[in-house]
């Protein structure tokens, strides 16, 4: 009887040790694209039409032009910060997430929220597609082009 109790105790301990592993609630492994996003702050350098032709800043609305004055920094904990490019003061913040197999970048910041189509994410360029007002016409599809800020 004593041997049976010892055997049950050993199996119980082995079962408990075997079940101690990674929690299933661990965040998903970062994708290659998300790793690139968090490497640098990003600065919007231009807005283009779908053919790649630059749209003059004077044709863009005030909110879109204001984005070009900010460095957008994506952090690993899915927090995003917008800093004034000159003073480095954080002017805005929110959250970000890559969705739909990394084809959509969902950003939630006041004045810069939405689900943006990811056209390109590389170490040298970030291109996000969105509908925006251009020359007073609402809902024009355009691409915001960002470059990394390397200090």
NUMARZA-517667 format. One record per residue: residue in three letters; x, y, z of N, C-alpha, C in turn. Coordinates in steps of 0.1 Angstrom, whole numbers, padded with zeros to 4 digits, always signed. Example, Ala and Ser with C-alpha at 12.3 -4.5 7.8 and 13.67 -1.06 7.14 Angstrom:
2
ALA+0132-0057+0078+0123-0045+0078+0132-0033+0078SER+0128-0022+0071+0137-0011+0071+0129+0000+0079
END
This chain:
151
UNK+0008-0012+0000+0000+0000+0000+0009+0013+0000UNK+0020+0012+0008+0029+0023+0009+0035+0026-0005UNK+0038+0015-0012+0044+0016-0025+0035+0023-0035UNK+0022+0020-0034+0012+0026-0043+0010+0041-0040UNK+0011+0045-0028+0010+0059-0024+0022+0066-0030UNK+0034+0060-0028+0046+0067-0034+0045+0068-0049UNK+0040+0058-0056+0039+0058-0070+0029+0069-0075UNK+0018+0070-0068+0008+0080-0071+0014+0094-0069UNK+0022+0096-0058+0028+0109-0055+0038+0112-0066UNK+0046+0103-0070+0056+0105-0081+0049+0109-0094UNK+0038+0102-0098+0031+0106-0110+0024+0120-0109UNK+0019+0123-0097+0013+0136-0095+0024+0147-0096UNK+0035+0145-0091+0046+0155-0092+0051+0156-0106UNK+0052+0145-0113+0056+0146-0128+0045+0153-0136UNK+0033+0150-0133+0022+0157-0140+0022+0172-0138UNK+0024+0176-0125+0025+0190-0122+0037+0197-0129UNK+0048+0190-0129+0060+0196-0135+0058+0197-0150UNK+0052+0187-0156+0049+0186-0170+0040+0197-0175UNK+0031+0201-0166+0021+0211-0170+0026+0225-0168UNK+0037+0226-0162+0043+0240-0160+0051+0243-0173UNK+0045+0250-0181+0051+0255-0194+0047+0269-0197UNK+0049+0272-0209+0044+0286-0213+0029+0287-0212UNK+0025+0298-0207+0011+0301-0207+0006+0303-0221UNK-0006+0298-0224-0012+0300-0237-0016+0315-0239UNK-0016+0323-0228-0019+0337-0230-0007+0346-0234UNK+0004+0339-0236+0016+0347-0240+0013+0354-0253UNK+0018+0367-0255+0015+0374-0267+0022+0367-0279UNK+0016+0368-0290+0021+0362-0302+0035+0367-0305UNK+0043+0358-0312+0057+0362-0316+0056+0374-0325UNK+0065+0384-0324+0064+0395-0333+0068+0390-0347UNK+0061+0396-0357+0064+0393-0371+0076+0401-0375UNK+0081+0398-0387+0092+0405-0393+0089+0420-0395UNK+0076+0422-0399+0072+0436-0402+0071+0444-0389UNK+0066+0438-0378+0064+0445-0366+0078+0448-0360UNK+0088+0439-0362+0101+0442-0357+0107+0454-0364UNK+0105+0455-0377+0110+0467-0385+0103+0479-0380UNK+0090+0479-0378+0082+0491-0373+0088+0496-0360UNK+0092+0488-0351+0097+0493-0338+0112+0496-0338UNK+0119+0494-0349+0133+0497-0349+0136+0512-0349UNK+0127+0520-0355+0130+0534-0357+0117+0542-0354UNK+0119+0555-0352+0108+0564-0353+0106+0567-0368UNK+0094+0570-0373+0092+0572-0387+0087+0586-0389UNK+0091+0592-0400+0087+0606-0404+0081+0606-0418UNK+0069+0611-0419+0062+0612-0432+0070+0622-0441UNK+0075+0617-0452+0082+0625-0462+0074+0630-0473UNK+0063+0623-0477+0055+0627-0488+0042+0619-0488UNK+0033+0624-0496+0020+0617-0499+0019+0616-0514UNK+0016+0604-0519+0016+0602-0533+0002+0597-0537UNK-0001+0598-0550-0012+0591-0555-0009+0576-0557UNK-0018+0568-0562-0016+0554-0563-0005+0550-0573UNK-0002+0560-0582+0008+0557-0592+0022+0562-0588UNK+0023+0568-0576+0036+0572-0570+0039+0586-0573UNK+0030+0594-0579+0032+0608-0581+0030+0616-0569UNK+0039+0624-0564+0038+0632-0552+0026+0642-0553UNK+0019+0643-0542+0008+0653-0541+0014+0664-0533UNK+0012+0676-0538+0017+0688-0532+0011+0690-0517UNK+0019+0693-0508+0014+0695-0494+0002+0706-0493UNK+0003+0715-0502-0008+0725-0503-0022+0719-0506UNK-0022+0707-0512-0034+0701-0516-0040+0692-0505UNK-0032+0690-0494-0036+0682-0483-0042+0690-0472UNK-0051+0683-0464-0057+0690-0453-0048+0692-0442UNK-0052+0700-0432-0043+0704-0421-0039+0692-0413UNK-0047+0682-0410-0044+0671-0402-0032+0662-0409UNK-0034+0661-0422-0023+0653-0429-0010+0660-0429UNK-0011+0673-0431+0002+0681-0431+0008+0681-0417UNK+0000+0681-0407+0005+0680-0393+0013+0668-0390UNK+0009+0657-0396+0016+0644-0395+0030+0645-0399UNK+0033+0653-0410+0047+0654-0415+0056+0662-0405UNK+0050+0668-0395+0058+0675-0385+0061+0666-0373UNK+0056+0654-0373+0058+0645-0362+0066+0632-0365UNK+0074+0628-0356+0080+0615-0357+0070+0605-0350UNK+0067+0594-0358+0058+0584-0352+0066+0573-0348UNK+0065+0569-0335+0073+0558-0329+0064+0547-0324UNK+0066+0535-0330+0059+0523-0327+0067+0516-0316UNK+0061+0512-0305+0068+0505-0294+0064+0491-0294UNK+0072+0482-0288+0070+0468-0288+0057+0464-0281UNK+0053+0472-0271+0041+0469-0264+0028+0474-0270UNK+0029+0476-0283+0018+0481-0292+0013+0495-0288UNK+0022+0503-0282+0019+0517-0279+0026+0525-0291UNK+0019+0535-0295+0025+0544-0305+0025+0558-0300UNK+0036+0565-0303+0037+0579-0298+0041+0588-0310UNK+0035+0600-0309+0038+0610-0319+0045+0621-0312UNK+0058+0624-0317+0066+0634-0311+0068+0645-0321UNK+0069+0658-0316+0072+0669-0325+0086+0667-0330UNK+0089+0667-0343+0102+0664-0348+0113+0674-0344UNK+0109+0686-0340+0119+0696-0336+0122+0695-0321UNK+0111+0695-0313+0113+0696-0298+0114+0682-0292UNK+0110+0671-0299+0110+0658-0294+0099+0656-0282UNK+0091+0666-0281+0080+0664-0271+0069+0655-0276UNK+0064+0646-0268+0053+0637-0272+0041+0646-0272UNK+0035+0646-0284+0022+0654-0286+0010+0646-0286UNK+0011+0633-0288+0000+0624-0290+0004+0610-0288UNK-0005+0601-0285-0002+0587-0283-0014+0578-0285UNK-0012+0566-0285-0023+0556-0287-0018+0542-0288UNK-0025+0534-0297-0021+0520-0298-0020+0517-0313UNK-0013+0506-0316-0011+0501-0330-0012+0486-0330UNK-0016+0480-0341-0016+0465-0343-0015+0462-0358UNK-0007+0452-0361-0007+0447-0375-0018+0436-0375UNK-0027+0437-0385-0038+0428-0386-0039+0422-0400UNK-0047+0412-0402-0050+0405-0415-0037+0401-0421UNK-0029+0393-0414-0016+0387-0419-0007+0399-0422UNK-0006+0409-0414+0002+0421-0415+0000+0430-0428UNK-0012+0429-0433-0016+0437-0445-0023+0450-0441UNK-0027+0451-0428-0034+0462-0423-0027+0467-0410UNK-0024+0480-0409-0018+0486-0397-0029+0494-0391UNK-0034+0489-0380-0045+0496-0373-0039+0506-0362UNK-0041+0519-0364-0035+0529-0355-0046+0536-0349UNK-0046+0538-0336-0056+0546-0329-0049+0557-0321UNK-0048+0568-0328-0042+0581-0322-0052+0592-0326UNK-0055+0601-0317-0063+0612-0321-0058+0620-0333UNK-0066+0621-0343-0062+0628-0356-0054+0619-0366UNK-0051+0607-0362-0044+0598-0371-0048+0584-0368UNK-0061+0581-0368-0066+0568-0365-0072+0562-0378UNK-0071+0549-0378-0077+0541-0389-0070+0528-0392UNK-0075+0521-0401-0069+0509-0406-0063+0512-0419UNK-0050+0513-0419-0042+0517-0431-0037+0504-0438UNK-0038+0504-0451-0033+0494-0459-0018+0494-0460UNK-0011+0483-0457+0003+0483-0457+0008+0480-0472UNK+0014+0490-0478+0019+0488-0491+0034+0484-0491UNK+0041+0489-0481+0055+0484-0479+0060+0487-0465UNK+0067+0478-0460+0074+0480-0447+0088+0474-0449UNK+0098+0482-0449+0112+0478-0450+0120+0487-0441UNK+0133+0484-0440+0142+0492-0432+0143+0506-0437UNK+0140+0508-0449+0142+0522-0455+0129+0529-0459UNK+0117+0522-0458+0105+0529-0462+0093+0522-0455UNK+0083+0530-0452+0070+0526-0448+0060+0533-0456UNK+0051+0525-0463+0041+0531-0471+0027+0526-0467UNK+0018+0536-0463+0005+0533-0458-0005+0539-0467UNK-0015+0531-0472-0025+0535-0481-0038+0539-0472UNK-0044+0550-0476-0056+0554-0469-0064+0564-0478UNK-0077+0566-0474-0085+0576-0481-0084+0589-0473UNK-0081+0599-0480-0080+0612-0474-0084+0624-0483UNK-0087+0635-0477-0091+0647-0486-0078+0652-0493UNK-0080+0654-0506-0070+0659-0515-0076+0670-0523UNK-0070+0682-0522-0075+0694-0529-0090+0696-0527UNK-0095+0694-0515-0109+0696-0512-0118+0684-0515UNK-0113+0674-0522-0121+0662-0525-0119+0651-0515UNK-0130+0647-0508-0129+0637-0498-0128+0623-0503UNK-0121+0614-0496-0121+0600-0499-0112+0596-0511UNK-0101+0604-0513-0092+0601-0524-0081+0591-0518UNK-0079+0580-0525-0069+0570-0521-0055+0576-0524UNK-0047+0576-0513-0034+0581-0514-0025+0572-0505UNK-0012+0574-0507-0002+0566-0500+0007+0576-0492UNK+0007+0574-0479+0016+0582-0471+0030+0575-0470UNK+0040+0582-0474+0054+0576-0474+0062+0581-0462UNK+0067+0571-0454+0075+0574-0443+0089+0569-0444UNK+0098+0576-0438+0112+0571-0438+0117+0571-0424UNK+0126+0561-0421+0131+0560-0407+0139+0572-0403UNK+0138+0576-0390+0146+0587-0385+0158+0580-0378UNK+0169+0582-0384+0181+0575-0378+0190+0586-0372UNK+0192+0585-0359+0200+0595-0352+0214+0590-0349
END
